Amino acid sequence: MLLIRKWRLSNVKDSSLSTLEVGALPDNLRTEIQNDEVILFEEGIPVTVRRHGTAPGFRGGGIGSFSGAFAVTNRRLVAGISKTVVMDASCDTKDAKGAQASFAEDGLHITIDAGIHPRCTGEIQLHFKQHLPETELARFPCQKIIFQFPVDLIPKMFGAPA
């Protein structure tokens, strides 16, 4: 069973309806993963981002709350915060480094080594909060993977310019 959840913020201005999608995957990626066998697709879920380390113009730590999305297909795992893709990884990725994703009953956990960016140090942790019963977890093609995190996103995750 495919479950898709989307939160929308709407407001009316001058008799026109304006809609902002919060925590959705970009449209092109949503369309692309529909070509796979989609096992789970969640949008508009709470994401906690914890970061500590250094980046240009940043030193220290912080915690932020965002809205995000993730999908599990028969071939890959994808995840995003707002409309920024933070993971698009094949379950059979080899020789990847920089980040690890794992599933647990409380959701998707991603840990990123900020040191893969030449001007950053430390670690970034993302927790996509979604209850995942054991029966659902058993359907996932991979429970844990190492993947290549987009290096140019590291400073942005610290709130520093790229």
C-alpha positions as CSV (number, residue, x, y, z in Angstrom):
1,M,0.0,0.0,0.0
2,L,1.4,3.4,-1.0
3,L,0.9,6.2,1.4
4,I,1.5,9.8,0.4
5,R,0.9,12.6,2.8
6,K,1.3,16.3,1.9
7,W,0.9,19.3,4.1
8,R,-0.1,22.6,2.4
9,L,-0.2,26.1,3.6
10,S,-2.8,28.1,1.8
11,N,-3.9,31.7,1.9
12,V,-6.2,33.8,-0.2
13,K,-5.0,37.1,-1.7
14,D,-7.2,39.2,-4.1
15,S,-9.6,36.3,-4.7
16,S,-6.7,34.0,-5.9
17,L,-5.6,30.9,-4.1
18,S,-1.8,30.7,-3.4
19,T,-0.5,27.3,-2.3
20,L,2.9,26.6,-0.8
21,E,4.0,22.9,-0.5
22,V,5.9,22.3,2.7
23,G,8.3,19.3,2.9
24,A,7.7,18.0,-0.6
25,L,10.1,16.4,-2.9
26,P,10.8,18.4,-6.1
27,D,8.3,17.6,-8.9
28,N,10.9,16.1,-11.2
29,L,12.1,13.6,-8.5
30,R,8.5,12.7,-7.6
31,T,7.8,11.9,-11.2
32,E,11.0,9.9,-11.6
33,I,10.4,7.7,-8.5
34,Q,7.0,6.8,-9.8
35,N,8.8,4.7,-12.4
36,D,10.1,2.5,-9.6
37,E,8.0,0.2,-7.4
38,V,7.2,2.7,-4.6
39,I,7.1,1.0,-1.2
40,L,6.6,4.1,1.0
41,F,6.4,7.8,0.2
42,E,6.0,10.4,3.0
43,E,5.8,14.1,2.6
44,G,5.3,17.0,5.0
45,I,6.9,15.1,8.0
46,P,8.9,16.8,10.8
47,V,12.7,16.7,10.4
48,T,15.1,17.6,13.1
49,V,18.6,18.7,11.9
50,R,21.4,18.7,14.5
51,R,24.8,20.0,13.5
52,H,28.1,20.7,15.2
53,G,31.4,21.6,13.7
54,T,32.8,24.4,11.5
55,A,32.0,25.9,8.1
56,P,33.0,29.2,6.6
57,G,31.5,31.8,8.9
58,F,30.1,29.2,11.4
59,R,31.6,27.5,14.4
60,G,29.6,25.6,17.0
61,G,26.3,23.7,17.0
62,G,22.7,24.1,16.5
63,I,19.3,22.3,16.2
64,G,16.7,23.2,13.6
65,S,13.2,21.9,12.8
66,F,12.1,21.6,9.2
67,S,9.5,19.8,7.1
68,G,10.7,17.1,4.8
69,A,9.9,14.0,2.7
70,F,11.3,10.6,2.0
71,A,10.6,7.7,-0.3
72,V,11.6,4.0,-0.4
73,T,11.4,2.2,-3.7
74,N,12.5,-1.2,-4.8
75,R,15.7,0.3,-6.0
76,R,16.6,3.4,-4.0
77,L,16.0,5.8,-1.1
78,V,15.4,9.5,-1.6
79,A,14.9,12.2,1.0
80,G,14.6,16.0,1.0
81,I,14.1,18.9,3.3
82,S,11.8,21.5,1.9
83,K,12.5,21.1,-1.8
84,T,16.3,20.3,-1.4
85,V,17.3,16.7,-2.1
86,V,19.6,15.5,0.6
87,M,19.7,11.8,-0.5
88,D,19.1,9.9,-3.7
89,A,20.9,6.7,-3.2
90,S,20.7,3.2,-4.8
91,C,20.4,0.3,-2.3
92,D,23.4,-1.3,-4.0
93,T,25.7,1.7,-3.9
94,K,29.4,0.7,-3.6
95,D,32.4,2.7,-2.7
96,A,30.3,5.7,-1.4
97,K,31.3,7.8,1.5
98,G,30.3,10.8,3.5
99,A,26.9,9.8,4.8
100,Q,24.9,6.9,6.3
101,A,21.2,6.4,6.2
102,S,19.3,3.9,8.4
103,F,15.7,3.2,9.3
104,A,14.3,2.5,12.7
105,E,10.8,2.4,14.2
106,D,11.0,6.2,14.8
107,G,11.9,7.1,11.2
108,L,14.8,7.7,8.9
109,H,18.2,8.7,10.4
110,I,20.9,10.3,8.2
111,T,24.4,11.0,9.6
112,I,26.7,13.2,7.5
113,D,30.5,13.6,7.9
114,A,30.9,17.4,7.3
115,G,34.6,16.8,6.7
116,I,33.9,15.6,3.2
117,H,33.8,19.3,2.3
118,P,37.3,20.7,2.3
119,R,36.4,23.8,4.4
120,C,34.1,22.1,7.0
121,T,34.5,19.8,10.0
122,G,32.0,18.0,12.3
123,E,28.8,16.1,11.8
124,I,25.3,16.7,10.7
125,Q,22.4,14.5,11.8
126,L,18.9,14.5,10.2
127,H,16.0,12.6,11.8
128,F,12.9,12.3,9.6
129,K,10.3,11.5,12.2
130,Q,7.8,9.0,11.0
131,H,6.6,5.9,12.9
132,L,7.6,2.8,10.9
133,P,6.2,-0.5,12.3
134,E,8.5,-3.6,12.0
135,T,6.2,-5.1,9.4
136,E,6.8,-2.1,7.2
137,L,10.5,-2.0,7.8
138,A,10.7,-5.6,6.7
139,R,9.5,-4.6,3.2
140,F,12.3,-2.2,2.6
141,P,15.1,-3.4,0.3
142,C,17.8,-2.0,2.5
143,Q,17.7,-0.9,6.2
144,K,21.1,0.8,6.2
145,I,23.2,2.3,3.4
146,I,26.4,4.4,3.0
147,F,25.9,7.0,0.3
148,Q,27.6,10.0,-1.3
149,F,26.2,13.2,0.2
150,P,26.2,16.3,-2.1
151,V,29.4,18.1,-0.9
152,D,28.1,21.5,-1.9
153,L,25.2,21.2,0.5
154,I,27.5,20.9,3.6
155,P,28.0,24.6,4.2
156,K,24.4,25.3,3.6
157,M,23.4,22.8,6.2
158,F,25.5,24.9,8.7
159,G,23.7,28.0,7.5
160,A,26.9,29.3,5.8
161,P,27.1,30.4,2.1
162,A,28.4,27.8,-0.3
